[in-house]
Every structure is written in C-alpha cells, then in structure tokens.
Amino acid sequence: MLILFPSDYFNLKEVDSAYVAEYEAVCKIPDYNIAFFNYDAFVLGEPLKIYPKDFYTGDCIYRGWMLRPDQYVGL
C-alpha cells in the first residue's frame, strides 16, 4: 500500500510540516510505502512530480490537503 503525502514546499524529499506526525506513524508500519509530491506545483497545473520516482504502483491512500475533483483524478 502506498501513502502519498504532500512534500515540504522547498524539499520534495521531505513531508509537509503539517503531516509530520502522520508520516512518522506510517514509517513504523513496514508494509506501507511512502511517496511525496509537490502539492503547490500540482494545484497550479504543473505535471505531477512524485518522489521517489520508483514508487509502489498498487493501491494508494492520499493523505494531504484538499483538491478539486479534477485534481483527484489527476493523481
């Protein structure tokens, strides 16, 4: 299972500070994979950028800021 978090504004390799506690909790579960994406760029219409690029491609739970319906489809 992949858990997708918004990244820190300045660092795609770190979780957004608002989600640190949730991120740390997920890190304790070995069966979950974690990826980050640049939320700010994505909502402005830029292509979805995910770190790491080689991420799990199965089921995904998005844990982040709200998006418009069309943006959820884009995920």
N, C-alpha and C positions, 0 to 999 in steps of 0.2 A: 504494500500500500504506500502511495506517495502522499506526503503532506506538503502542500505548496504554500509558502509564506511570502509576503512582500519583503523585499530586501531593504536594507538601510539606504537612504537617499544617496549617500556618497560611496557606498561599497556594496556591489552586487553579491559579494561573498558572505555578507552578514545579514542577519534578520533585522527587520524594522524594530526599533526600540520598544514599541508598543506591544510586541509579540514575544519578547524575550522569555517570559515565564512559560508560555505555551511551548515555545521552541525547546527550552530546556527539558520540559516534561516529555516531549516526543523523543528527544535524544536518548532517553532512558529505555525506550521500547525498541529492541533490536530488529523487530520485523518491519519497522517503518523506514521508508526512505524520505529524505528531506530535500527540497529544492527551493530556490528563491527566484523571484522575478522582479523586474524594475516596474513597480506599480505606477509611478508617476509618468514614466515614458509611455507605458501601455495605455493609460487612460487618455493621453494626449494623441493617441493614434499611431504611435511608433510600433514596429513589429515586436512581438513578444520575445523577450530575451530571458532565458532561464539559466541559472547556474546551479549545479553543474550541467553542462550540455548533454552529457551522457547520463540521463536520469531514467528512472523506472517508468515504463510506459503503460502500466496497468491502471487499476482504479486510483483515483486521486480525490483527496479532500482539500478544498481551498479554505485556508484559514487566513483571512485578511479583510481589508477594507471593502465596503460595498462597491459593486459595479453596476453599470446599466445592463439590461438583459442582453443586448447585442455583444457587450464585452464579455459576459459569462460564456457566450457561445464561442467567442474568440479564444478563450482559454482552452 
